[in-house]
Amino acid sequence: MAPTLATISINSNTWDVKNFVVNEGHGVKGLADMGIQTLPKQYIQPLEERITSSDVVVDEEQCIPVIDLSNWNDTKVDNMICNAAEQWGFFQIVNHGIPIKVFENVKDATHRFFALSAQEKNKYSKDYSCTNNVRFGTSFTPQAEKALEWKDYLSLFYVSDEEASALWPPACRDEALEFMKTTELVIKRLMESLMKGLNVKEIDEDRESLLMGSKRINLNYYPKCPNPELTVGVGRHSDVSTLTILLQDNIGGLYVKKLGNETWLPVPPISGALVINIGDALQILSNGRYKSIEHRVIANGSNNRVSVPIFVNPKPHDVIGPLYEVLESGEKAVYKQVLYSDYVKHFFRKAHDGKDTVDFAKI
């Protein structure tokens, strides 16, 4: 049974907050459900990691692009996608053909999973999950972080329908699979457009493995926070994927670093839209032409928030490096050839640190 405010003091030395949240599986939702009024000290971020109003640009002319896919055969759409990948690293897509009901179902399923008891959710934690492909957790890498992030998550690595049916949590399994499968065509079309911009004429079997050979879907839960200005939902980072496909709810909180300066732009929720961002793997494959951009999530003092990203990745055994079509004109390689699984391990063994991970692949 979880402790109550009547029996503990959040910042006392007698109660191990980190053990309650991380090891016992209560997550930050467990803290929020207790009705805490003060942020535990373990979540107070250094000043340089907090986002302030002076860091943020709110200007309709400086929002990330919104691309209408209703006429995908128009070459202008290809050009808009490639330009967004080069100039922003982020864009939103509308009129993509995915039913809104699919989005609503997976958001409802996310709330349903995180409403389970700590004991039930903890069955899928690092210590108790029967597979590394299903992982319930909190923050990012608690063992490496000086301050924890205000987020719980369920991470589901897709191997097959059979494994998902057997091992993914029943509370969200069908909806997560449905969302992943209905995005397949959109992902393929986006990748085709992006490859055209790199003079890749065809995505054959080997290229398909390299660009989108594996997928991971995360269900993210950001509980209401008592002192949101002191912490973060997710710290500064870029993704290790080729592409990330993100479903936001209507709460908002995602911020993107503007290319070329230190300001941050909000990514406003748009009904029916998906947020697309370039990952480190595609930056490396494009020799830096397409940009993976730092982004972060702020904590919210008024509402619980959910988001559902699909990370589209190379297969773990694939080697990533600049594509030969990019270099055949004589362009000098900026990145070396790196085993993708080594790159991912490097990312997950440390706390979020902006764009530092990509230096691992630089020549």
Secondary structure, 3 states (H helix, E strand, C coil): CCCCCCCCCCCCCCCCHHHHHHHCCCHHHHHHHCCCCCCCHHHCCCHHHCCCHHHECCCHHHCCCEEECCCCCCHHHHHHHHHHHHHCCEEEEECCCCCHHHHHHHHHHHHHHHCCCHHHHHHHECCCCCCCCEEEEECCCCCCCCCCCCCEEEEEEECCHHHHHHHCCCCCHHHHHHHHHHCHHHHHHHHHHHHHCCCCCCCCHHHHHHHHCEEEEEEEEECCCCCHHHCCCEEEECCCCCEEEEEECCCCCEEEECCCCCCEEECCCCCCCEEEEECHHHHHHCCCCCCCCCEEECCCCCCCEEEEEEEEECCCCCEECCCHHHHCCCCCCCECCEEHHHHHHHHHCCCCCECHHHHHHEC
